[in-house]
Amino acid sequence: MKVYPLTLETIQGLINHPRHKWLIRISLCFIVLAGGVLLSTDPVLQKSSYHLLADNRSWLSTPNFADVISNLPFAIIGLAGLLYCLSNRNDTSLSWQVYFMGLILVAAGSSYYHWNPNNQTLAWDRLPMTVCFMSLFVALLGEHVPCQFEKIILSASLLLGISSVVYWHYTGDLRFYGLIQFGTLAAIPLILLLYKSTFTHRHYLIYGLVCYGLAKIMELNDSRIFELTGGLISGHTAKHLFAAAASYYVYLMLKKRQAY
């Protein structure tokens, strides 16, 4: 990757570069839209029923066993991805390393939450999720801007994501967190659309988005899926597996891709 000095002229050049104009415009539109939503809508509070998950069976002295153990794939994929990034530092950025570290933290945080579901433990579930959302966004964006900007953008993005969870934790309002989660996910196809791919196998990201979309559908139908499968698997457990599959596609993309 070509090295650019971090100067005012470099920043102005990036802003005025034809490749970045649309992304900057969309980012500004998102900020305006987010501000409008926060100012014009009422707070969205976390329902207490959210913690009443369908499969609360215990096994091996582990409460809510299926929802706890189904976080294991996150740890496995996170560890495999982190080891890959550390052994291929010339081809992967710091943001990719943070993303896979985030997956390991997701496994720990989500397991902790499902061991004893409540708003206090849910915060430790959501914090590492924002790390994954933001670092994935910056990793993809960072492959199209000079590498000197990656640490600045990554730090700001992680702070923004963590702030959304802290804001929810102390106010009970989910709007900021929802905007961060779905805003960063919506940015992925925009990046793929606006920028010419510099690597092969970028279509794996689309597979990952589809899996994550299915994960959200599973989550919203937790009890129904538990009933339809005769108690074999709940929607929330399936959510973990589909979300882990989404992360696995990201890992596969990195392993298989080659620079054009």
Secondary structure, DSSP 8 states (H G I E B T S, - for coil): -------HHHHHHHHHSHHHHHHHHHHHHHHHHHHHHHHHS---B--GGGG--S----BTTBTTHHHHHTTHHHHHHHHHHHHHHHH-TTTS-HHHHHHHHHHHHHHHHHHHHHHS-SHHHHHHHHHHHHHHHHHHHHHHHHTSS-GGGHHHHHHHHHHHHHHHHHHHHHH-B-HHHHHHHHHHHHHHHHHHHHS--SBS-THHHHHHHHHHHHHHHHHHTHHHHHHHTTTS--HHHHHHHHHHHHHHHHHHHHHH--B-
